[in-house]
Amino acid sequence: MSGEQATAAEPPKQEEDKKPQDETKLEDEQQQQQQAATAAAAATPAQEEASYRALLLSGYGGYDKVKLHTKKGAPAPKAGELLLRVKACGLNFADLMARQGLYDRLPSPPVTPGMECSGVVEAVGEGVSERQVGDKVIAMNKFGMWQELVVVPVGHTFLMPDGMSFEEAAALPVNYVTAYMMLFDFGNLRPNQSVLVHMAAGGVGIAATQLCQTVQNVTVFGTSSSSKHEVIKQNGVTHAIDYRTMDYVDEIRKISPKGVDVVLDPLGGSDTSKAFNLLKPMGKLVTYGAANLLTGQKKNIMALAKTWWNQFSINAIQLMHSNKAVCGYHLGCLDGEMELIGTVMKTLLELYKQGKVKPKVDSVWPFEQVGDAMRQMQERKNVGKVLLVPEVKKEEN
């Protein structure tokens, strides 16, 4: 009888043992469903970001050759790279020349231009420890910055200082690195010297003028249209010269008969010869552009021929006898020297934090108005940096 009682007592015990197993199975199923729901929710933004907008140069010519396109498939960073959500991009004279087929550092179309941007890190590649998701950074590259998402090597990025806006960040690298290296690495600028800055209201011009103020008692001669004279004087130009109505060589000679110690020449052609002749003994000429080639929307064969015909040329014996130096600077040809550029950027960002330099933004244009942005710069209407932004500014009600 005791055996029967024991047998009869078994089933309830088995039911009790079975119940937790069923509950565990149910909990596992619920957990799997929850994980699936979480994964689906996480996948939604990725799917939304699977396409992104980019400006594309389709061929050489006028402003209409750069248009907004949608690219499919979000880019992913490889080892040593970062994925950035772009907030602002810089427009440079090199981009204008590239549109006309006058800049050989840009690959053949179709291609996305742009050498600098600011943005937020969205993903990091394998082996990256010096940056993390959410970091605000400045980025430089040979091309490809004019798009909503970009992938760049981590060594091409620099952390933005506290208080710096995305617009200021995008306005700093190309112009200020160029100005700094020309003035100090080539020009060896020292106290009580003088500098001629052409296009003093442009991005490089304003950067150079501000950097001159970091050296004691430097005299700055700046050329620009008369409507910009008040602004460039406020920025630090000592003597403003209207290149449209005056002979800048004569104006400089009236004030400084011996000439100047450093000339920054972005013009090319006959202006380079004038620059060399304006140098004092032991003076330095740094040539870094050929803005005289840009006379309209499209390539001008006559302007090309005139510029190259008047191209400055000198031999070593003449240099020795003149006791002058001629230097050539091209940031686009230093893309393999990021360690060198990084050292300059570190100095510039420290100067920014000290309040000694501050990028001046002329105007900000959405990607959709890239043609208007290029026109603003090419027609020399800008005072400071012209920027492009992916997002259209929302109208206030």
C-alpha positions, 0 to 999 in steps of 0.5 A: 500500500505504501508503494501505491501511495508512492506511485500516486504521489509521483505525478504531482511531483513531475508537474512541479518539475515540469512547470519551471522548464515551461516557464524557462522556455517561455522566457527564452522565447520572449527574450529572443523576440525582444532581441529581434525587436531591438535588432530591428529597431537598431537596423532602421536608422542604418537602413535610412542611412543606406543612402547619402547625398554628395556633390559630384563634379561631372565634367569640366566647365561652369558652375552647373558641372557640380550637382547634388547626387544620392549615393546608395550604400552607407560607407564603412570605415576600414582598419585605421579609418573613421566614418564622419557625419559631415556638418560643414565643408570648406570651399577653396580656390583649388576647387574652382580650378578643379571645376575648370580642369586646371587642378591636377591633384583631383582625379578625373570626373566624375568625382566629389571635390572638397579638401576639408570638413568638420563633423562627428565620428559615427563609427571607428575602424579596427585598431582605432583608439585615439577617436571614439563615436561622438567626437567632434573633429576637423578632417583633411583629405586630398578630395571627397569632402563634399558629402554627408558621410565621409571615410577618412584615415584617423591621422587626417583628423583633429579634435575640435577645441571646446567652443569651436563651431563646426563652421569655424572648424571647416574654415580653419585647416586649408587656409590657416595651414597654408598661411602658417607654413608660408609665413613661418616655414618658408618666410621665417617671419620675424619682428619688425618685418613687412609682408605683402598679402594679396587677396587680403579679404579671402580665406588665406588672406585673412588667415595670413593677416591674423598670423602676422599679428602673432609676431611683434610689429609686423607691417602688412600691406593688403590688396583688395577692392576698396569696399573691403578695406575697412574689414581687412584693416580691422583684421590687421592690415596696416596699409590697404591697397585697391588693386583695381584702381591703384598700382600696388607696387607704386603704393608700396614703394611710396611707404616702403621704398626698399620694398617688403620682406615677404610676399605671398603670391596667389596670382601668378603670371606677371604679378610674380615678377612684380613680387620678386622685384618688390623684395628687399635684400634677403626677402622671400617670395612664396608663390602658391597659386594662379588665381589670374587663370580664373577669369570666368566660369569656364577655362579661358585659353587666352588667360592661360596663354597670357599667364604662362607667357608672363610666367616668372623665371629665374636661374640660380646665378640671378638668385645669388646676385639678388640675395632673394629667395623664391619658394613654391607652396602647394598644400595639395602636394603635401598629402603624404606629409600628414605628420608635418601638417599635424604639427602645424594644426596642433599649433593653430588649434592652440592659437585658436584656444588662446584667441589669437586666430579666429576663422572669419566665415563669409557665408554658408550655403547648402549643398543645393546652392553650390553654384551660388557658393562658387560664384561668390568666391570666383567673383571675389565677393567674399570676405572670409571663408565660403562654406558648404553644409549638407543640411538646408537651414530651416526657415523660422516661422 
